[in-house]
Every structure is written in C-alpha cells, then in structure tokens.
Amino acid sequence: NCYAKGDMLNHTVVMRECECLHEPIEGYAGIANLLLIVVSLPLISFVGVVLNFFNIFIFCEQKNTAAKYLTALSCSDVGVCMAGIFVICSDSLRAHSFVIDQVFVFLLPKIIPLGLFFQMLSVYITVLAAFDCFYSVYCGTKCEPKRSTWAPRVLALVVISVAAYNIVQFGDLQAIECLHPDNYTLFELCPTEMRISETYVIVYKGYLYALSMAFLPFVLLTFLTVSIIVMLRRKNDTMDKAEKQDCDDDGGNNPVVLLLVVLLFLCCNLTSLLVNVFEMLKFKMAFEAEAVLIDIGNFLVVINATANFFVYMGSSEEFRGAFYDRVRKLWRPKSTRLPLLHDHRIRLFNRNPVASSI
C-alpha cells in the first residue's frame, strides 16, 4: 500500500497557474472601452447587419458591374458587423462576466480569424471597386462588357487569397485549464507557441500585416482616388448638361458613389493605420492611450461597414428609389391575399371541373 500511494503521488498532475487572465481595464481607457465597445458597438453592429442586407437585396437587382462589387462589399460588411458583436464586444465583456468568459474562451480561437478574414476582405473589395471605378472613368461605357466579365473572377480570386492568408490564424489561440489565484479552476485564452514565436510575430503579424492591411491599401486607394478626381474634373469640363444628368442618374455605376465609399474607408481606417505605424516604428505609448486608440480603430471599422448604406442613400437616386420601394413592400397590408384564399376554398369544395371553370 505504501508503494501504491507513492506511485500515485509520483503521477499526480500539477495544474498550471493562470497566466492569461482577462482583467477589466481601469482608468479612462476602461470608460472608453465601456462606452464605445460594450454599449455602442453592439447597437451599431446590429443596425449595420440590417442595412447591409438592404444593400445586398438592392444591388443584386442592378445589372451594372459596379453593383457586383458593392454587393460583395455589403456581404463582407455583414461579416465585419457580426465580428463587432461576437469578437470585439464579446472579448471586452469577458472581463466583466465569468460565464461569458468561459463560453467565448472556446469560441474566440475560431471566430477571431473569421472576423479578420471579413475585415481584410472588405479592404480589398474596396480596392477592387476603386480600380473598377478608375477603369470605368478612363475607358467610359465601351469597357462595360469587359468589366462585367472580369468582376466575378477577380472577386473570387480575392476571396481565395484572403482566406489563404488568414487561415494560419486559426492556430493563434487556445483554451487552457488553469488554477486561479483564488484557488479554483477555469479555462483561459492563451497564445499558442506559434503565436509567441518571434519570427511569426515580426514577419507575419508585423511586416506582412502592416503591408497588407495598412500601407498597400492606403497607397493604392489614395492614388486611385486622386486619379479619379482629376479625370472626373477633366470630363466635367467637356460634358454637356444632358450627359452630366445621365451620369448622375446611373445609380451604383456612378463613379461618385464608389469614390465616396473609398473616401469613407480612408477616413474610418486612419486610426488603425496610425496604430500600425506606431508599432512598426516601435513608438512607445502609454498603455491606456494605446488601448483607447485600438478601441477607436475597432469602433470606426464597424462604423465604416455600417455607413456605406448612407453613402448610397445620399448619392444615388436609383438606390433611394429601390430602398423606398422595398420598404413599402415590407409594410404593405396583407389583406390582398384574402380573395386568393376565398377562391382556394371554393375550388376545394367544388369538385365539378365544369362548374369550377364558370
């Protein structure tokens, strides 16, 4: 028996102490996180999901090439808004609720990469839309068949490329059981060995992420935006009033609509760009200031995904008309169905085909 007890003691597993506890943020950074992320972000995200579904339904009915890009962008923005609720907000709520923490400690390793996928996808669909707008302004209506043919192909290529880039991030985080300092066990969310690898952090999370999500999109979009504005000014000088009216009424194919989408993207993602620049330059900020900047950047990303609807409403008469028509259909009284039900009951009871046809 003594030997048996000694053998059992030798095989006793010592549980590791918790090292990655998610504690509430204190000070003004905690107040900013509570107001922006915990309170405001879920409401804006929910509104964004609803509005982007309206965008999808409306642009699916339009046949021009630009509408294909805007449909894809709206689909991706639905994912961004959902990530605002289930990734950004839930991660902040983990610090305030033990139940939420223990549920999302298993979910976040799977849904964080999905949120990053949709965020990057929205970025590069915006870049594609800007390229299409540039090409459209440069060539005019004669290039519409070529643009329409290539749009689904380049969109599929971007989706595959973005998915391939982000798939590695499913190995970033893991749920580990640990012993809390107050002497009870729980699961905590910790980085994997790959995530804390110096090469992975410097190359993938550092240079590649900054290049693909900050510098490259901003340089391309800034160049395309300036070029489109210059070309539109030159064309406006040579167009008569009738041509300008036709261009303004062209709905989602109007270059101004796409141009405003790009400008909104640049404005809303400027904070995230600054954070990446500071990290690349190893510029040290106070912890609270960095936390506030990250929260503002995340908040503006969801704002961008939601606010495109208002850009379409404000700049496209065709979109406004389609939206009002769809709202009227949703709220139309259903009393018009009664005659069909009444006619259906008559046919059920009247078995005589001759009498039924009279």
C-alpha positions, 0 to 999 in steps of 0.5 A: 500500500505504501508503494501504491500511494507513492506511485500515485503521488509520483503521477499526480498532475500539477495544474498550471497557474493562470497566466492569461487572465482577462482583467477589466481595464481601469482608468479612462481607457476602461470608460472608453472601452465601456462606452464605445465597445460594450454599449455602442458597438453592439447597437451599431453592429446590429443596425449595420447587419440590417442595412447591409442586407438592404444593400445586398437585396438592392444591388443584386437587382442592378445589372451594372458591374459596379453593383457586383462589387458593392454587393460583395462589399455589403456581404463582407460588411455583414461579416465585419458587423457580426465580428463587432458583436461576437469578437470585439464586444464579446472579448471586452465583456469577458472581463466583466462576466465569468460565464461569458468568459468561459463560453467565448474562451472556446469560441474566440480561437475560431471566430477571431480569424473569421472576423479578420478574414471579413475585415481584410476582405472588405479592404480589398473589395474596396480596392477592387471597386476603386480600380473598377471605378478608375477603369470605368472613368478612363475607358467610359461605357465601351469597357462595360462588357469587359468589366462585367466579365472580369468582376466575378473572377477577380472577386473570387480570386480575392476571396481565395487569397484572403482566406489563404492568408488568414487561415494560419490564424486559426492556430493563434489561440487556445483554451487552457485549464488553469488554477486561479489565484483564488484557488479554483479552476477555469479555462483561459485564452492563451497564445499558442507557441506559434503565436509567441514565436518571434519570427511569426510575430515580426514577419507575419503579424508585423511586416506582412500585416502592416503591408497588407492591411495598412500601407498597400491599401492606403497607397493604392486607394489614395492614388486611385482616388486622386486619379479619379478626381482629376479625370472626373474634373477633366470630363466635367469640363467637356460634358454637356448638361444632358450627359452630366444628368445621365451620369448622375442618374446611373445609380451604383455605376456612378463613379461618385458613389464608389469614390465616396465609399473609398473616401469613407474607408480612408477616413474610418481606417486612419486610426488603425493605420496610425496604430500600425505605424506606431508599432512598426516604428516601435513608438512607445505609448502609454498603455491606456492611450494605446488601448483607447486608440485600438478601441477607436480603430475597432469602433470606426471599422464597424462604423465604416461597414455600417455607413456605406448604406448612407453613402448610397442613400445620399448619392444615388437616386436609383438606390433611394428609389429601390430602398423606398420601394422595398420598404413599402413592400415590407409594410404593405397590408396583407389583406390582398391575399384574402380573395386568393384564399376565398377562391382556394376554398371554393375550388376545394369544395367544388369538385365539378371541373365544369362548374369550377371553370364558370 
